[in-house]
């Protein structure tokens, strides 16, 4: 499979054989970029971030833009994820943000993340996107007693400083009200956040962008990016796009050597997702599954899961370290073993779908939406970009239009360089072993 730290570019990659791809017939491919064309803003990447940036450039600022997608819209992370619309991104909790910066900054970021969830919800309703949104609520499950105390503290922090939206749930209440979880010591529930079909959402975004008259060129992988005389030349195998400004929206699917602004400044991480066969009514009762709310645990190497509309269980976690090992079935088998520990009565249930995809992490565990000198990017969602990508697209469009984004670290700081970038995979391998041991020992 494509590995952004190994392969020169992502051209020629197929659609993931995911559960999502089985739920909808894909539209015909849009024409590739041919010849020499011009635009005001070129957008590299046709995922959530790229499409939303294009949408807001066209609808809010009447700025001409052109989206270049390496394969087809939906080949990358935007159609491989678990479909969790969460009020957050990166790995920092709000108390951690207050310690790193200050309370006012944490409140500002909380507001941006809240707007992100509302923005996705609004886009779904405005454009009648049939992406199967489920009941609202995000459950964060404590996997041990120490984690339970931390969740209590997080709940108190949110209630004290942000007003509402957080509820701490005891282990007994959690099992009685939500799911008979075999490893739950308690949970924190945030009232917003919900699950959806990420591919259907993405294709809805695509239709919304096309309705604004924006050109999307599929199978148009950028093979070279040349900056000269204040303009940008983006060269594909069949054409060339000349632009005044460029947005880089490939996130983890961006090649290792692409542009100095982002090279060696992110770590691509493989996430693995499995989906079971549908559960019967009796199996739902035996597992004590009473909710379709999105759920994640507190492990360093997190598991995330939810009950889908057709009563299949989606269960995800970290995959292989190196792309060459991504298709190894052992990683799907490990996820099934973890699922069985959560819901022992479902050990017999077969896995129907198993796929992987790249997410991106920045050195400081937070996303960076940044623009300077006519080039912008959004990178580092750390697997939680379904909602924040819409907000990032809006802010990127503002930046390209000459507007000022809020004075928050999300928008003011460029991506930090990763030290010892050539050895980042070895560091990841070591961190996984540390995380495994830490999660096991508590």
C-alpha positions in Angstrom: 0.0 0.0 0.0 1.0 3.6 -0.4 3.4 4.8 2.4 3.9 8.6 2.5 7.4 8.1 4.0 8.4 5.6 1.3 6.6 6.2 -2.0 7.2 9.3 -4.1 3.5 10.1 -4.5 0.0 8.5 -4.1 -0.9 8.3 -7.8 -2.7 5.2 -8.9 -4.1 4.2 -5.6 -7.5 2.3 -5.4 -10.5 3.0 -3.3 -10.3 1.4 0.1 -12.3 -1.9 0.4 -14.1 -0.4 3.4 -17.6 -0.9 4.8 -18.4 2.6 3.6 -17.6 1.8 0.0 -20.2 -1.1 0.2 -23.0 1.3 1.2 -23.0 3.6 -1.9 -22.3 3.4 -5.6 -19.4 5.7 -6.5 -20.0 8.4 -9.1 -18.2 8.4 -12.4 -14.7 10.0 -12.3 -14.4 13.6 -13.1 -12.0 14.6 -15.9 -8.2 14.9 -15.1 -6.3 18.1 -15.4 -5.0 18.5 -19.0 -3.0 21.2 -20.7 -2.1 24.4 -19.0 -4.8 26.0 -16.8 -4.9 28.9 -14.4 -6.6 29.6 -11.1 -6.4 32.0 -8.3 -6.2 29.3 -5.6 -5.0 25.7 -6.3 -6.1 23.1 -3.7 -4.1 19.9 -3.5 -6.2 17.1 -2.1 -9.9 16.4 -2.5 -10.7 15.2 1.0 -12.7 17.1 3.7 -10.2 19.9 4.1 -9.6 20.5 0.4 -13.3 20.4 -0.5 -14.4 22.6 2.4 -11.7 25.2 1.6 -12.9 25.3 -2.0 -16.5 25.5 -0.9 -15.9 28.5 1.3 -13.5 30.2 -1.1 -16.3 30.1 -3.7 -19.4 30.6 -1.6 -18.1 33.2 0.9 -15.4 35.1 -1.0 -16.2 34.5 -4.7 -12.6 33.4 -5.3 -11.7 31.2 -8.2 -10.2 27.9 -7.1 -9.4 24.5 -8.6 -9.1 21.2 -6.6 -6.5 18.6 -7.7 -7.2 15.1 -6.4 -4.5 12.4 -6.9 -7.0 9.6 -7.4 -10.7 9.9 -6.9 -12.5 11.9 -4.2 -12.7 9.4 -1.3 -9.5 7.4 -1.8 -7.8 8.8 1.3 -8.5 9.3 5.0 -11.7 11.1 4.5 -13.4 7.9 3.4 -11.4 5.5 5.5 -12.1 6.9 9.0 -14.6 5.7 11.5 -17.1 8.6 10.9 -16.7 10.2 14.4 -17.8 13.9 14.5 -16.0 15.0 17.7 -15.5 18.3 19.5 -11.7 18.1 19.4 -8.6 17.3 17.3 -5.1 16.3 18.1 -4.3 14.7 21.4 -4.4 17.6 23.9 -7.1 17.7 26.5 -8.6 21.1 27.5 -6.8 21.2 30.9 -3.6 20.4 29.1 -4.2 23.3 26.8 -4.8 25.6 29.7 -1.5 24.5 31.2 0.5 24.9 27.9 -1.0 28.3 27.2 -3.7 29.8 29.4 -7.4 29.4 30.2 -8.5 32.0 27.6 -6.7 30.1 24.9 -8.2 26.8 26.0 -11.7 28.5 25.9 -11.0 29.8 22.4 -10.0 26.4 21.1 -13.0 24.8 22.7 -15.2 27.3 20.9 -13.5 26.5 17.6 -14.0 22.8 18.1 -17.7 23.4 19.1 -18.2 25.5 16.0 -16.7 22.6 13.9 -19.3 20.1 15.1 -22.1 22.7 14.5 -20.6 23.5 11.1 -20.7 19.8 10.0 -24.3 19.5 11.3 -25.3 22.7 9.4 -23.7 21.5 6.1 -25.5 18.2 6.3 -28.9 20.0 6.8 -28.2 22.8 4.3 -27.3 20.4 1.5 -29.5 17.5 2.5 -26.6 15.1 2.7 -27.8 11.6 3.4 -24.9 10.4 5.5 -26.8 8.6 8.2 -26.0 10.8 11.3 -26.7 9.0 14.5 -27.8 10.1 18.0 -25.7 12.8 19.6 -23.2 12.1 22.4 -19.5 11.2 22.7 -18.6 8.6 25.4 -15.0 8.5 26.6 -14.6 5.3 28.6 -12.1 4.9 31.5 -10.2 1.6 31.0 -8.9 1.5 34.6 -9.4 3.2 38.0 -6.7 5.8 37.5 -8.2 6.8 34.1 -11.6 7.1 35.8 -10.2 9.7 38.2 -8.8 11.7 35.3 -12.1 11.7 33.6 -13.8 13.0 36.7 -11.3 15.8 36.7 -11.9 16.5 33.0 -15.6 16.6 33.6 -15.2 19.1 36.4 -12.9 21.2 34.4 -15.3 21.5 31.5 -18.3 22.2 33.7 -16.4 24.8 35.7 -14.8 26.7 32.8 -17.0 26.0 29.7 -20.4 26.0 31.3 -22.0 22.7 30.3 -21.8 19.8 28.0 -20.0 17.3 30.2 -21.3 14.5 32.4 -19.4 11.9 34.4 -20.9 8.5 34.5 -20.0 5.7 37.0 -19.1 2.3 35.8 -22.3 0.8 37.0 -24.5 3.5 35.4 -22.5 3.2 32.2 -23.2 -0.5 31.9 -26.9 0.0 32.8 -27.6 3.0 30.5 -25.2 2.5 27.5 -23.4 -0.8 27.1 -22.4 -3.8 29.2 -18.8 -3.1 28.7 -16.3 -5.6 30.1 -13.6 -3.1 30.8 -15.4 0.1 31.7 -14.6 1.8 35.1 -16.7 4.9 34.2 -17.1 7.4 31.4 -17.2 11.0 30.4 -20.0 12.0 28.1 -20.0 15.1 26.0 -23.4 16.0 24.7 -22.4 16.9 21.1 -20.5 14.7 18.7 -22.1 12.0 16.6 -21.4 9.2 14.1 -22.1 9.2 10.4 -21.1 7.6 7.1 -17.9 9.5 6.2 -17.9 8.6 2.5 -21.5 9.8 2.0 -20.6 13.0 3.8 -17.5 13.5 1.6 -19.5 12.9 -1.6 -22.1 15.4 -0.3 -19.3 17.9 0.2 -18.2 17.2 -3.4 -21.6 17.9 -4.8 -21.8 21.1 -2.8 -18.5 22.2 -4.2 -19.5 21.4 -7.7 -22.7 23.4 -7.3 -20.5 26.4 -6.6 -18.9 26.1 -10.1 -15.6 24.9 -8.7 -13.5 22.6 -10.9 -12.4 19.3 -9.3 -9.8 17.3 -11.3 -9.6 13.7 -10.3 -6.7 11.4 -11.2 -4.5 14.5 -11.2 -1.7 13.8 -8.8 0.8 16.7 -8.3 4.2 15.4 -9.3 6.1 18.6 -9.0 5.5 22.0 -7.4 7.5 24.9 -8.8 7.5 28.4 -7.3 8.7 31.1 -9.6 7.9 34.8 -10.1 5.4 34.9 -7.3 3.3 32.1 -8.9 3.0 28.4 -8.4 3.2 25.7 -11.1 1.6 22.4 -10.1 2.5 19.7 -12.6 0.6 16.5 -13.1 1.2 13.7 -15.6 -1.2 15.3 -18.1 -1.2 19.0 -17.3 -0.1 22.0 -15.4 -2.1 24.3 -13.1 -0.7 27.8 -12.5 -2.0 29.5 -9.3 -1.5 32.7 -7.3 -2.0 30.8 -4.1 -1.9 27.1 -3.0 -3.6 25.1 -0.3 -2.0 21.8 0.7 -4.8 19.6 2.0 -3.4 16.1 1.7 -2.8 15.7 5.4 -1.2 12.2 6.1 -1.3 11.3 2.4 1.2 14.1 1.6 4.5 12.6 0.3 7.7 12.9 2.4 9.3 15.3 0.0 6.6 17.7 -1.3 7.2 21.3 0.0 9.7 22.7 2.5 6.8 24.2 4.5 5.6 20.7 5.6 8.4 18.3 4.8 9.6 16.4 7.9 6.9 18.1 10.1 4.4 15.3 10.5 4.2 11.6 11.3 1.9 9.4 9.2 0.3 6.7 11.4 -1.7 3.7 10.2 -5.2 3.3 11.7 -7.0 0.0 11.4 -10.8 -0.5 11.4 -12.9 -3.6 11.5 -16.7 -4.0 11.1 -18.6 -7.1 12.1 -21.5 -8.8 10.6 -24.9 -7.4 11.8 -25.9 -8.2 15.3 -29.3 -9.9 16.0 -31.7 -8.5 18.5 -30.6 -11.3 21.0 -26.9 -10.4 20.4 -27.6 -6.7 21.1 -29.3 -7.7 24.4 -26.5 -10.1 25.4 -23.9 -7.4 24.8 -26.0 -4.8 26.6 -25.7 -2.4 23.7 -28.3 0.3 24.2 -26.7 3.2 22.3 -25.4 4.3 18.9 -23.2 7.1 20.4 -19.6 7.3 19.4 -17.2 5.8 22.0 -13.5 5.9 22.6 -11.4 4.7 25.6 -8.6 6.4 27.6 -5.7 4.1 26.6 -2.6 5.6 25.1 -3.1 3.4 22.1 -6.8 4.1 22.0 -9.7 1.9 20.8 -12.8 3.6 19.3 -16.1 2.0 18.4 -19.8 2.5 17.8 -22.9 0.6 16.8 -23.7 1.3 13.2 -27.3 1.9 11.8 -27.5 -1.7 10.6 -26.4 -3.0 14.0 -22.9 -3.9 13.0 -20.1 -3.0 15.4 -17.3 -0.7 14.1 -14.1 -1.1 16.1 -10.8 0.7 15.4 -7.3 1.3 16.7 -3.7 1.5 15.6 -2.4 -0.6 12.8 1.1 -1.5 11.5 4.0 0.9 11.9 5.3 0.5 8.4 3.0 0.6 5.3 4.5 -2.6 3.9 2.9 -4.4 6.8 -0.5 -2.6 6.6 -2.4 -5.5 5.0 -1.1 -8.1 7.5 -4.3 -9.7 8.9 -2.7 -9.8 12.4 -3.7 -6.2 13.0 -7.4 -6.9 12.3 -7.2 -10.0 14.5 -5.8 -8.0 17.4 -8.7 -5.5 17.0 -11.2 -8.4 17.2 -9.5 -9.7 20.3 -9.8 -6.3 21.9 -13.5 -6.1 20.8 -14.1 -9.5 22.4 -12.7 -8.3 25.7 -15.1 -5.4 25.7 -18.1 -7.6 24.7 -17.3 -11.2 25.6 -20.7 -12.5 24.4 -19.8 -11.5 20.9 -16.6 -13.6 20.5 -18.3 -15.8 17.9 -19.2 -12.8 15.7 -17.4 -12.7 12.4 -15.6 -9.7 11.0 -17.0 -8.6 7.6 -14.7 -5.7 6.7 -11.1 -4.8 7.6 -9.2 -1.8 6.2 -6.5 0.7 7.0 -5.7 4.3 6.4 -3.2 7.0 7.3 -3.7 9.7 9.9 -1.2 12.5 10.7 0.3 13.7 14.0 2.3 16.8 14.6 5.2 17.0 17.0 3.2 19.1 19.5 0.0 16.9 19.3 -2.2 19.6 17.8 -3.4 20.4 14.3 -1.9 23.4 12.5 -4.0 25.5 10.1 -1.5 28.0 8.7 -1.1 30.4 5.9 1.7 32.6 4.9 3.0 34.2 1.6 0.2 32.7 -0.5 0.5 29.1 0.8 -1.7 27.5 3.3 -2.1 24.0 4.9 -4.0 22.1 7.5 -2.2 19.1 9.0 -2.1 17.0 12.2 -5.7 16.1 13.0 -4.4 12.9 14.7 -7.4 10.9 13.6 -10.1 13.3 14.7 -10.5 15.5 11.7 -14.0 14.7 10.5 -15.5 17.8 12.2 -12.5 20.1 12.6 -11.5 19.8 8.9 -14.7 21.7 8.0 -13.7 24.5 10.4 -10.1 24.3 9.1 -11.4 24.7 5.5 -13.4 27.8 6.5 -10.3 29.3 8.3 -8.0 28.5 5.3 -10.5 30.2 3.0 -10.5 33.3 5.2 -6.7 33.3 5.2 -6.5 33.1 1.4 -9.0 35.9 1.2 -6.8 38.1 3.4 -8.9 37.8 6.5 -7.5 37.3 10.0 -8.1 34.0 11.8 -8.6 33.9 15.5 -5.5 34.5 17.6 -5.1 30.9 18.6 -2.2 28.5 18.4 -4.2 26.4 15.9 -3.9 29.3 13.4 -0.9 31.3 14.4 1.9 28.7 14.6 3.4 26.8 11.7 4.1 23.1 12.0 7.2 22.4 14.2 10.0 20.4 12.7 10.2 16.8 13.9 13.6 16.1 15.4 15.4 13.1 14.0 12.8 12.9 11.2 14.6 10.1 9.4 14.1 7.9 12.5 10.5 8.9 13.3 9.2 5.4 12.5 11.6 3.8 14.9 10.4 6.3 17.5 6.8 5.4 16.7 7.7 1.7 17.1 9.2 2.4 20.6 6.3 4.5 21.6 3.8 1.8 20.7 5.7 -0.7 22.9 5.7 1.9 25.7 2.0 2.6 25.2 1.2 -1.1 25.2 3.0 -1.7 28.5 1.6 1.5 30.1 -2.0 0.6 29.1 -1.5 -2.9 30.4 0.0 -1.9 33.8 -2.2 1.1 34.3 
